[in-house]
């Protein structure tokens, strides 16, 4: 197998770079596997299905009840915030002004 074919194979499967970045494999070892076996699915299966396993592992760890509790907590917080905002806007619109205007220079019944 040629280096160009290997480069094309790596471009089709960019997640192979994750193994190199994590120091679990080297490009040399990947090239040697490719040189000996080509694109044989049995050889590459454990490297090419990595993303699928990670997604499955992620969803296995997700607790729907915990997510529901967080959503309910967020909804309660938004309801409280909305209630406070409504009361504040009502107070602003219903602001009672004194019937007698006082001059700015007069304080505390002077």
C-alpha positions in Angstrom: 0.0 0.0 0.0 1.2 3.5 -0.8 1.5 6.5 1.5 -0.9 8.4 -0.6 -3.6 5.6 -0.1 -2.9 5.7 3.6 -3.3 9.5 3.6 -6.7 9.2 1.8 -7.7 6.5 4.3 -6.9 8.8 7.2 -8.8 11.7 5.6 -11.8 9.5 5.4 -11.4 8.6 9.1 -10.2 11.7 10.8 -11.0 10.4 14.3 -7.9 8.2 14.1 -6.0 11.3 15.0 -7.6 11.1 18.5 -5.7 7.9 19.2 -2.4 9.7 18.2 -3.3 12.7 20.4 -4.0 10.5 23.4 -0.7 8.6 22.9 -2.5 5.2 22.5 -1.3 4.8 18.9 1.2 6.3 16.6 0.9 7.2 12.9 3.7 4.6 12.3 1.7 1.8 13.9 -1.4 2.9 12.0 0.6 2.9 8.7 2.0 -0.6 9.5 -1.6 -1.9 10.1 -2.7 -0.3 6.9 0.3 -1.6 5.0 -0.4 -5.2 6.2 -4.2 -5.4 6.1 -5.3 -2.5 4.0 -8.8 -1.3 4.7 -10.0 -4.6 6.2 -13.0 -3.8 8.4 -12.1 -6.4 11.0 -8.7 -4.8 11.7 -10.0 -1.2 11.8 -13.3 -1.9 13.6 -12.1 -1.1 17.1 -10.6 2.2 15.9 -13.3 3.3 13.5 -16.3 2.6 15.9 -14.8 4.7 18.7 -17.2 7.6 18.1 -20.2 5.3 18.2 -19.1 3.8 21.5 -18.5 7.2 23.0 -22.0 8.3 22.1 -23.6 5.1 23.4 -21.6 5.5 26.6 -22.7 9.0 27.0 -26.4 8.1 26.6 -26.0 5.2 29.0 -24.8 7.6 31.7 -27.6 10.1 31.2 -30.3 10.0 33.9 -33.6 11.2 32.4 -35.1 11.8 35.9 -32.2 14.1 36.8 -32.6 16.0 33.6 -36.3 16.4 34.3 -35.6 17.7 37.8 -33.1 20.3 36.4 -35.7 21.4 33.9 -38.4 21.8 36.6 -35.9 23.8 38.8 -35.1 26.1 35.9 -38.8 26.6 35.1 -39.5 27.5 38.8 -36.6 30.0 38.7 -38.0 31.6 35.5 -41.5 31.7 37.0 -40.2 33.5 40.1 -38.2 36.0 37.9 -41.2 36.6 35.7 -43.4 37.3 38.8 -40.8 39.7 40.2 -40.5 41.5 36.9 -44.3 41.8 36.6 -44.6 43.2 40.2 -41.8 45.7 39.5 -43.5 46.9 36.3 -46.9 47.2 38.1 -45.2 49.3 40.8 -43.7 51.5 38.2 -46.9 52.0 36.3 -49.0 52.4 39.4 -46.5 54.8 41.0 -48.4 57.2 43.2 -47.3 60.7 42.9 -48.0 63.2 45.7 -51.0 65.4 45.0 -49.1 68.6 46.1 -45.9 69.4 44.4 -43.2 70.6 46.8 -40.3 72.8 45.8 -37.0 71.1 45.8 -35.6 73.4 48.4 -38.2 72.4 51.1 -37.4 69.3 53.2 -39.2 67.5 56.0 -41.9 70.0 56.5 -39.6 73.1 56.9 
